[in-house]
């Protein structure tokens, strides 16, 4: 079996990465009663000028075994051998300053590593991307001291209250990570190069839906993207006036597709800033993350008619164009012209819901 490999980043910068252990002593863990503090693992990807040495590990073997538990189609340690493109602990390019920061939140049960292709690509274009493992919500989180926090939410009923707690808890995780990276004693040496007024967030599935909760709770997040995640009724009647992107699969998130799409239609008029609602033909839920393209390489059928590699390229392109438009001073990239090069992507407007001034 060939070694699974992530797609090459498309930007000009080599990419560095580092993993950081954080502990929020101000709050207990929301899921495990005997955990007195909230512990998180994050990964940071960033442009570097001095790449050297081996590439970063995708997952530890223990984490790979947790992600693949119960799936007999590939050996459980397979994801520990995935080839990445980032160099561990390489220094931030010293010639770069005021870098925009993108917080990434993975899908429910999925590790932060599942968004590596998106993060590496953003970093190669001069962003800093930080992905969060939301402890106990993911299959396995390995800490530097050897402890492994396994998924601990199997006994919780999947009620609307449960999902709201997931998303609002992730919002608190995101704000804590921002506090740490932007505070007076940051845990990463490159933090001085960040622009505190150029912060965005995006996520997949529950992580995408949590982006709305995070934006409502933290005004530092200037633009947000939800990739294939149904949302909770969190936006107040006064609305959310910062830019927002919906990107999902056709057949699930097109207007009229059913309950998931209905959550986007409910939120649409409450998004009063710049907004777009896009769907991708032929995609499945994992297609927007590394797991879709890795499944293709490993011969695991997902039922998608658009390849995982192609959907990953679409996701990278549209997220980067969105953040370029709203977090950078380089003018407004021709966001809507991207459709000509990506015929799988369709722009939607809910029936009877005018775009309004915020959609121009």
Buried (B, 14 or more C-beta within 10 A) or exposed (E): EEEBBBBEBEBEBBBBBBBBEBEBEEEBBBBBEEBEEBBBBBBBBBBBBEBEEEBBBBBBBBBBBBBBEEEEEBBBBBBBBBEBBBBBEBBBBEEBEEBBBBBBBBBBBBBBBBBBBBBBBBBBBBBBBBBBBBBBBBBBBBBEEEEEBBBBBEEEEEEEEEBBBBBBBBBBBBBBBBBBBBEEEBBBEBBEBBBEEBBBBBBBBBBBBBBBBBBBBBEBBBBBBBBBBBBBEBBEEEBBEBBBBBBBBBBBBBBEBEEBBBBBBBBBBBBBBBBBBBBBBBBBBBBBBBBBBBBBBBEBEBEBEBBBBBBBBBBBBBBBBBBBBBBBEEEEBEBEEBBEEBEBBBEBBBEEEEBEEBBE
